[in-house]
Amino acid sequence: MDTYGDTDFFNSIGGSETINMVVKSFYDRIEEDPELRPLFPKSLHHGRQMQRLFLEEWLGGRPVYSNRGAENGAIQGGMHGIHYHFTISKKSAGRWLHHMSNSLKDSQISAANISKIMSILGPIANSMVNDGASFSDLLTALRLAGQGDITSIKNTMQKHPEIVRQRGTAGRTLLWESARNGNLEMTTFLIENGSDPNIPGGAPLLLKPYALALSRDFNKVADYLKSHGTEIDIFTACYTGDLQRIKYILGTSPELVNCLQAYEDVNSIVPLHYAIHGGEIETIEYLFSLKPNYKPYMSTLLSLARSMNREDIISLIQEI
């Protein structure tokens, strides 16, 4: 994601004019692809507009895409939040990337810059693979996982083994729902059957199951998840107010104070957002003391604090 905000890179590839060519070439290819075309709406007009804004922003242009609705506190879980109701296979993701790579070549972008762009788009496309159960079956399974119905989940997993890693609305997984409801038995069962404790979900920011369980005082579930593969990254540490972990992480890699949450791909979400969402004043003050580059995110930081009715945090942000 190192092209984000890099206007020099954006201009070096030809700016908006080149992006327009890329989008035209890409959607022309989609029109002719019998496997991918059914995943897109009947009219591709809106898709063309949105992809142009997305590519412009993430390749160094104006941040129009992620700012849509930001004034209303619309901070929601990345590209997955747009595509969660589609069944997307690994093959489909691969075809999408193939068409994009060729569209970049059609637009006369250099091989080195194509490689750089694809290193950004590749993880985003692959993270949207969601080809286990149907969306309706997934929603049912999410509800059952929250209720702790292990027998029903076992039956579903026999039909759709991949469902243990599928993400539903707001990026929720079976494990996320189990942690949200404090069900240790279901949580243990899911971990033992391949669930990934590091896939975040929820709104307004994406939280790992561990952080969610801890915030709801389901300490046994949180302790289990922490000891069974949860990575306490900078975002999780900031949300939970784990200053010792924060200082260790930033002491080793100080640049992470400004890092972007990868799962939020189309939204520029940094550790400060998580500290605010967790309501951790001491953490917020510590992060500000490190003088992070928070100005590009001021509107979303304030929107998040306002949505939580935290006047103390609002005042703190405005005073910096």
C-alpha positions as CSV (number, residue, x, y, z in Angstrom):
1,M,0.0,0.0,0.0
2,D,3.0,2.3,-0.3
3,T,1.6,4.2,-3.2
4,Y,-1.2,5.6,-1.1
5,G,-0.9,9.4,-1.1
6,D,2.1,9.2,-3.4
7,T,1.3,11.9,-5.9
8,D,4.6,11.6,-7.6
9,F,3.8,7.9,-8.4
10,F,0.3,8.9,-9.6
11,N,1.7,11.5,-11.9
12,S,4.5,9.3,-13.1
13,I,2.1,6.7,-14.5
14,G,0.0,9.4,-16.3
15,G,-2.5,10.4,-13.6
16,S,-6.2,10.4,-14.2
17,E,-5.9,10.0,-18.0
18,T,-4.0,6.7,-17.6
19,I,-6.5,5.5,-14.9
20,N,-9.4,6.1,-17.3
21,M,-7.6,4.0,-19.9
22,V,-7.0,1.2,-17.4
23,V,-10.6,1.1,-16.3
24,K,-12.0,1.1,-19.9
25,S,-9.7,-1.7,-20.9
26,F,-10.5,-3.7,-17.7
27,Y,-14.3,-3.4,-18.1
28,D,-14.1,-4.2,-21.8
29,R,-12.4,-7.4,-20.7
30,I,-15.1,-8.1,-18.1
31,E,-17.8,-7.7,-20.6
32,E,-16.3,-10.6,-22.6
33,D,-15.6,-12.9,-19.7
34,P,-18.3,-15.6,-19.3
35,E,-17.1,-16.5,-15.7
36,L,-16.7,-13.0,-14.2
37,R,-19.5,-11.1,-16.0
38,P,-22.3,-12.7,-13.9
39,L,-20.6,-11.4,-10.7
40,F,-21.1,-7.8,-11.9
41,P,-24.4,-5.8,-12.2
42,K,-26.3,-5.7,-15.4
43,S,-25.1,-2.1,-16.0
44,L,-21.3,-1.6,-15.5
45,H,-21.5,2.2,-15.5
46,H,-21.4,2.6,-11.7
47,G,-18.7,0.0,-11.4
48,R,-16.5,1.9,-13.9
49,Q,-16.9,5.1,-11.9
50,M,-16.1,3.4,-8.6
51,Q,-13.1,1.6,-9.9
52,R,-11.7,4.8,-11.3
53,L,-12.1,6.5,-7.9
54,F,-10.6,3.5,-6.1
55,L,-7.6,3.2,-8.4
56,E,-6.9,7.0,-8.3
57,E,-6.9,7.1,-4.6
58,W,-4.8,4.0,-4.0
59,L,-2.3,4.9,-6.7
60,G,-1.7,8.4,-5.2
61,G,-4.5,10.5,-6.5
62,R,-7.4,12.3,-4.7
63,P,-8.9,10.4,-1.6
64,V,-12.4,10.7,-3.0
65,Y,-13.3,7.0,-2.8
66,S,-12.7,6.5,0.9
67,N,-14.1,9.9,1.9
68,R,-17.6,9.2,0.5
69,G,-19.8,9.4,3.6
70,A,-16.9,10.0,5.9
71,E,-18.6,13.1,7.3
72,N,-21.4,10.8,8.6
73,G,-18.9,8.5,10.3
74,A,-19.1,5.9,7.6
75,I,-16.0,3.9,8.5
76,Q,-16.8,0.3,7.3
77,G,-14.7,-2.8,6.6
78,G,-13.0,-2.4,3.3
79,M,-13.7,-3.9,-0.1
80,H,-15.1,-7.1,1.5
81,G,-17.9,-5.0,2.9
82,I,-19.0,-4.3,-0.7
83,H,-18.6,-7.9,-2.0
84,Y,-19.5,-10.1,0.9
85,H,-22.7,-11.3,-0.6
86,F,-21.0,-12.7,-3.7
87,T,-19.6,-16.2,-4.0
88,I,-16.0,-15.5,-5.2
89,S,-13.7,-18.4,-6.0
90,K,-9.9,-18.4,-6.1
91,K,-10.2,-18.9,-9.9
92,S,-12.4,-15.8,-10.2
93,A,-9.9,-13.7,-8.1
94,G,-7.1,-14.9,-10.4
95,R,-9.1,-14.0,-13.5
96,W,-9.8,-10.5,-12.1
97,L,-6.1,-10.0,-11.5
98,H,-5.2,-11.4,-14.9
99,H,-7.5,-8.9,-16.6
100,M,-6.2,-6.0,-14.5
101,S,-2.6,-6.8,-15.2
102,N,-3.3,-6.9,-19.0
103,S,-5.3,-3.6,-18.7
104,L,-2.3,-2.0,-17.1
105,K,-0.1,-3.2,-19.9
106,D,-2.7,-1.9,-22.5
107,S,-2.3,1.5,-20.8
108,Q,1.5,1.6,-21.4
109,I,2.5,1.5,-17.8
110,S,6.0,0.3,-17.2
111,A,6.6,-3.3,-16.1
112,A,8.2,-2.1,-12.8
113,N,5.2,0.0,-12.0
114,I,2.8,-2.7,-13.0
115,S,4.5,-5.0,-10.5
116,K,4.2,-2.4,-7.8
117,I,0.5,-1.9,-8.5
118,M,-0.3,-5.6,-8.6
119,S,1.5,-6.1,-5.3
120,I,-1.2,-3.8,-3.9
121,L,-4.2,-5.2,-5.8
122,G,-3.2,-8.9,-5.4
123,P,-3.8,-9.2,-1.7
124,I,-7.0,-7.2,-1.9
125,A,-8.4,-9.5,-4.6
126,N,-7.4,-12.7,-2.9
127,S,-8.8,-11.5,0.5
128,M,-12.2,-11.5,-1.1
129,V,-12.3,-15.2,-2.0
130,N,-15.5,-16.4,-0.3
131,D,-16.5,-19.6,-2.0
132,G,-17.7,-22.0,0.7
133,A,-21.4,-22.0,1.6
134,S,-24.0,-19.9,-0.1
135,F,-24.6,-16.5,1.4
136,S,-27.9,-17.6,2.9
137,D,-26.4,-20.7,4.4
138,L,-23.5,-18.6,5.8
139,L,-25.9,-16.2,7.5
140,T,-27.7,-19.2,9.1
141,A,-24.4,-20.6,10.3
142,L,-23.3,-17.3,11.8
143,R,-26.5,-17.2,13.8
144,L,-26.0,-20.8,15.0
145,A,-22.4,-20.2,15.9
146,G,-23.5,-17.3,18.0
147,Q,-26.0,-19.5,19.7
148,G,-23.4,-22.2,20.4
149,D,-25.1,-24.9,18.3
150,I,-22.1,-27.2,17.7
151,T,-24.2,-30.0,16.3
152,S,-25.6,-27.8,13.5
153,I,-22.3,-26.3,12.8
154,K,-20.7,-29.7,12.5
155,N,-23.4,-30.7,9.9
156,T,-22.8,-27.5,7.9
157,M,-19.0,-28.0,8.0
158,Q,-19.5,-31.5,6.5
159,K,-21.2,-30.0,3.5
160,H,-19.0,-26.8,3.3
161,P,-15.6,-27.3,5.1
162,E,-14.5,-23.8,3.9
163,I,-17.2,-22.1,6.0
164,V,-14.9,-22.0,9.0
165,R,-13.0,-19.2,7.2
166,Q,-15.8,-17.5,5.3
167,R,-16.7,-13.9,6.1
168,G,-20.2,-12.6,6.1
169,T,-21.7,-9.1,6.6
170,A,-19.2,-6.7,8.2
171,G,-16.5,-9.4,7.8
172,R,-18.0,-11.6,10.5
173,T,-16.8,-15.2,10.8
174,L,-18.2,-18.1,12.8
175,L,-15.4,-17.6,15.3
176,W,-16.1,-13.9,15.5
177,E,-19.8,-14.6,16.3
178,S,-18.8,-17.2,18.9
179,A,-16.4,-14.8,20.6
180,R,-19.1,-12.0,20.5
181,N,-21.4,-14.3,22.5
182,G,-18.7,-15.5,24.9
183,N,-19.2,-19.2,24.0
184,L,-16.0,-21.0,25.0
185,E,-17.1,-24.4,23.9
186,M,-18.0,-23.2,20.4
187,T,-14.8,-21.1,20.2
188,T,-12.7,-24.1,21.1
189,F,-14.4,-26.3,18.5
190,L,-13.9,-23.8,15.8
191,I,-10.2,-23.2,16.5
192,E,-9.7,-27.0,16.6
193,N,-11.3,-27.2,13.2
194,G,-9.3,-24.5,11.4
195,S,-10.8,-21.2,12.2
196,D,-8.4,-18.3,11.9
197,P,-8.4,-16.1,15.1
198,N,-6.8,-13.2,13.1
199,I,-9.6,-12.5,10.7
200,P,-11.3,-9.4,12.0
201,G,-14.9,-8.3,11.6
202,G,-17.5,-5.9,12.8
203,A,-18.2,-2.1,12.6
204,P,-17.4,0.7,12.8
205,L,-13.9,-0.9,12.8
206,L,-12.8,-4.4,12.2
207,L,-11.9,-6.3,15.5
208,K,-10.3,-9.6,16.0
209,P,-12.4,-12.1,18.0
210,Y,-9.9,-11.8,20.9
211,A,-10.4,-8.0,21.1
212,L,-14.2,-8.4,20.8
213,A,-14.3,-11.0,23.6
214,L,-12.1,-8.9,25.8
215,S,-14.2,-5.8,25.3
216,R,-17.3,-7.7,26.4
217,D,-15.6,-9.2,29.5
218,F,-15.6,-12.7,28.2
219,N,-12.2,-13.2,29.6
220,K,-12.0,-17.0,29.4
221,V,-12.8,-16.8,25.7
222,A,-10.3,-14.0,25.2
223,D,-7.6,-15.9,27.1
224,Y,-8.2,-19.0,25.0
225,L,-7.9,-17.1,21.8
226,K,-4.8,-15.3,22.9
227,S,-3.1,-18.6,23.7
228,H,-4.3,-20.2,20.4
229,G,-2.9,-18.1,17.6
230,T,-4.1,-14.6,18.1
231,E,-1.5,-12.1,17.0
232,I,-1.7,-9.0,19.2
233,D,-0.9,-6.5,16.4
234,I,-0.7,-2.7,16.8
235,F,-4.4,-2.3,16.0
236,T,-5.5,-4.8,18.6
237,A,-3.2,-3.4,21.2
238,C,-4.4,0.1,20.6
239,Y,-8.1,-1.0,20.9
240,T,-7.5,-2.9,24.1
241,G,-5.2,-0.3,25.6
242,D,-2.3,-2.7,26.0
243,L,0.4,0.0,26.4
244,Q,3.1,-2.5,27.2
245,R,2.5,-4.3,23.9
246,I,2.2,-1.0,22.0
247,K,5.5,0.3,23.3
248,Y,7.2,-3.0,22.4
249,I,5.8,-3.0,18.9
250,L,6.6,0.6,18.2
251,G,10.0,0.3,19.9
252,T,10.8,-2.4,17.3
253,S,9.0,-0.8,14.3
254,P,8.3,2.9,15.0
255,E,6.9,3.3,11.5
256,L,3.9,1.3,12.5
257,V,2.4,4.2,14.3
258,N,1.2,5.4,10.9
259,C,0.5,2.0,9.3
260,L,-2.8,1.2,7.6
261,Q,-5.1,-1.6,8.5
262,A,-4.8,-4.0,5.6
263,Y,-8.3,-5.5,6.0
264,E,-9.7,-2.0,5.7
265,D,-8.0,-1.8,2.2
266,V,-10.2,1.1,0.8
267,N,-10.3,3.1,4.0
268,S,-7.2,4.7,5.5
269,I,-7.5,3.4,9.1
270,V,-4.5,3.8,11.4
271,P,-3.8,2.8,15.0
272,L,-5.2,6.0,16.3
273,H,-8.7,5.0,15.0
274,Y,-8.5,1.9,17.1
275,A,-7.4,3.7,20.3
276,I,-10.3,6.0,19.9
277,H,-12.7,3.2,19.2
278,G,-11.5,1.5,22.4
279,G,-12.0,4.7,24.3
280,E,-8.4,4.5,25.6
281,I,-7.4,8.0,26.6
282,E,-4.0,7.0,27.9
283,T,-3.2,5.2,24.6
284,I,-4.4,8.1,22.5
285,E,-2.2,10.5,24.5
286,Y,0.8,8.2,24.1
287,L,0.3,7.9,20.3
288,F,0.0,11.6,20.0
289,S,3.2,12.0,21.9
290,L,5.0,10.1,19.1
291,K,3.8,12.8,16.6
292,P,2.1,10.5,14.1
293,N,1.0,11.8,10.7
294,Y,-2.7,12.0,11.8
295,K,-3.7,15.1,9.8
296,P,-4.9,13.1,6.6
297,Y,-7.3,11.2,8.9
298,M,-8.6,14.1,11.0
299,S,-12.1,13.9,9.6
300,T,-12.6,10.2,10.3
301,L,-10.9,10.4,13.7
302,L,-13.4,13.1,14.7
303,S,-16.3,11.3,13.1
304,L,-15.5,8.1,15.1
305,A,-15.2,10.0,18.4
306,R,-18.5,11.9,17.7
307,S,-20.3,8.6,16.9
308,M,-19.2,7.4,20.4
309,N,-20.3,10.6,22.1
310,R,-16.8,11.0,23.5
311,E,-16.5,14.7,24.1
312,D,-13.2,14.1,26.0
313,I,-11.7,12.4,23.0
314,I,-13.0,15.1,20.6
315,S,-11.4,17.8,22.7
316,L,-8.2,15.9,22.9
317,I,-8.0,15.5,19.1
318,Q,-8.9,19.1,18.5
319,E,-6.2,20.3,20.9
320,I,-3.4,18.5,19.2
